[in-house]
Structures are given as structure tokens and as C-alpha cells.
Amino acid sequence: MNKKYIIGLVAPLFCISALSQAAEVAISGQINRAVMTADDGEKTETYFVDNTNSSTRFRFSATGQITDTILAGALLEMEFESNPSSSISRTNLQISSELQERKAEIFFKGPFGEVYLGQGDGAANGITHKDLSGTGVVALLGHAHLIGGGTQFVEGNQTGSTVSQTIANFDFESRYDRINYQTNQFGPLTLAATIGRKDDMIYEGSALYASEFSFGKFITGIGYSTEEVTAADSNDTIGGSASVLLNNGLNAALSYSRLEADADYKSENTTFRLGYKAGRHASSIDYGMTDDRAQKGDEGTYIGLNYVFKPVGWAELYATGRVFGLDRENTNFDDITVIAMGSRIKF
Amino acid sequence: MKNRAWLLWVVLAFGFLMTGCAHQRPLVYHDDNQIPQGSGLLSGKDGTFSLQFNHLGLDGANNSPSDETNPNNGTKFSF
């Protein structure tokens, strides 16, 4: 991406600020790097990666009141990942960094709710990883493939599918060009709906419930998306997650998602998490299953252990270990073991 | 494939049960995969480098100059 393009994207943010009487432009960002070792049963390799759970990125946001009750703004968020932890592998030892658009949207917030226009999250994006364990920076709930996902299962000299192709969840349609409407919170409840398109039209909806009680915190969400596919059945995704954090630090979470690509073929992912949070420390253990993702009959499993230490507000140190297994008819793939440790620094 | 769609119903049922609990208040949730809220290494307590435009100097005569505020354009820099 050339500099002129970046300047072209950023300039409107400053213009929006200039239109309002009192406005603000804010810049923030983070760097998230890690060391990752993957053993596919035949060979062990070590990589220096960008943690795809929350990639290196920066953002510009501009906001201003256009009336007493309506806030208008613009957001540009770019990521800059070299060696993504989800893609690096023995056959892809180095992946050059590339500036990529994550969000480029304008928004209006007021008594009517929130309206977003441009590239950004669909209504249900993220609904399958609502989690209160505090370990999401290294292990987003249900997204185990984001660390070591490029590693291929091997059997002797034969290589098969990668972790990402076989063990991953279906978190709807991620980010794309769309219009998104989100209600204000009805107490603890928020509803959202999106219409947008990638190659074809996409429709998404979600409901999110987040509340604090005398015994702790609780969050749950459910979503649905459908993407039209020319001359074929649409891709329908349904899923959700729930997490509870007790005052004593014990927490638990569940994520489920299912993709129906056509009438005869469904894939699904389920992940369970138990965790414990104490002061600046958070830890969790996961067990996940993905069925029929790369091909019918596949059964992928994952078990992981995660730890995060947050010594100050702007720094997190983390470590994770996870084992992936793939059960496929007439094959005997070795398990894949991945360990990683690193840090996210907000600047 | 083992159909585990019933887990979604568990999630929903749990949510509905929770709505019946007393003494609840909305939770402000921030996804772990987003840039964290709060302080930054260089940006300090606010966590952002911010430029504030106050009246944009259009009525600059009403602005009161200070160390932080440039009286010429009403722009405030904070880190």
C-alpha cells in the first residue's frame, strides 16, 4: 500500500473534525510479538511471529458532537503483521508484513442507537468469543488456530491439511463493507443487524447480554449470518458463546458455531474453557472440537493451557501450550504441539 | 458429525435465567482482541495521542490562552 493511499484514507478524519465545533482526533496502537515453536511430529521449528489473536495495529479516530445528543465520528484502523502466528509454517517460513485495512468507517451515535457505514465488523463478528477469563490476548475463545494454525498435519512423509483448515470456529463474516445498526443497551441487552457484501450480499444479526451481579459477571451472545452464493446454497452460520466470572476469580466459558455450506454439509466447532483470575494473573485451560471442516468425517481436537500476566495497564506478558489432533479416515496423522510466549504493548 | 446445536439452547436458557436475577447492572465489555482500553506506554493515562479542536479559532477571541492551548487555532494537544 503506498503512502498516497494512506494519506487519502486519513485526511477525511481530520476534515470531519473540522466540521464540528469541538472535536477530537485520537491515535492509538499496539505491538504484539511472540516466539512460537511448533512440532508436527516429524520436525520442530521455531518462529518469531505477530500474534494474530490481536495483531500489531494502529488506529485514528475522530469524533465530534454535531448536536447536543448526536455524536459523529470516523475510524481508520490498520494492521501491520509480519509472520502471522496463524499462517507461518515449515513450508512458509517467512511472511512479509503488509499494511492492511481493518476498519474504515464513519458512525453516528445518539438516542436512536449507533449506525456504522463502511468497512468494519458485521453484527455478529466476535459473538463466538465472548469470554471473561482475561486470557484472550493469547487464546481467543474458540480460535485456537490463531497460534500455530499454518502447521500441517503429517503422516510420515505425507502432509495433510493445516490446523486452520481443520480446527477452527466459524465467527460469522468478520469485517467487510456494510451498514450496521446497533441499539443502545436495553439494560444489559444490545441488538445489532448488518447488511453488506463481499462477493455477494451478506445479512447478519446478533443479540448480546452482558451484566454484573452480586456474585460476579456474566456475558452471552448469539448470532446468525447468511452469505448469498451465486448458483449455490447460501452459507449460513449460527453460533454464540457464554462466559461467567465469579468474584473469587473462577471462570468458565463455552463457544459453539456451525456453518451450513449446503443442505448436505455442515461443520461445527465447540470449545469449553475453565479459568482462574487473581489480581494481575489470569490462566485458563481449553478443550475444543471441530467436526467436518476440511472434509466430511474429519474430527479435529484441541487442548490448550494459557497464561497472561499484566504488570501494568499497557503491557501483557503471556504464554500458551496447545496440542492439536486430527482424526481422518484411513490416515494416522501425528499430533501437533505448539508453544508460544510473547507480549502485547499498547503505545 | 455429532450435532451439538443444543449447546446454543443452553447458552440462551442460561441468559434468560440470568435476566431474572436481582441486583444486576449492565456490564461494559471489551474484547481481548481489540486494542486494550486504558493507559499506553507513551500516550499515558488516556491511552491515546489526541488533538482537540475547540471552536477551531473561528471565534478565537473568546478562547483563553493557556500553556496547553494555542490561542491562534484553539487546538489542544494531549499525550
Interface residues (C-beta under 8 A of the other chain):
Chain A: S17 A18 S20 Q21 A22 A23 E24 V25 A26 I27 S28 G29 Q30 N53 S54 R57 R59 G64 G126 H129 K130 D131 G134 T135 G136 V137 L140 Q185 G187 P188 Y209 A210 S211 E212 F213 S214 K217 F218 I219 T220 I222 I238 G239 G240 S241 A242 L254 Y256 R258 K266 S267 E268 T270 D291 D292 K296 V312 G313 W314 A315 E316 R344 I345 K346 F347
Chain B: M1 K2 N3 R4 A5 L7 L8 V10 V11 L12 F14 G15 M18 T19 C21 H23 Q24 R25 P26 L27 V28 Y29 D31 D32 N33 Q34 I35 P36 G38 S39 G40 L41 L42 S43 G47 T48 F49 S50 L51 Q52 F53 N54 H55 L56
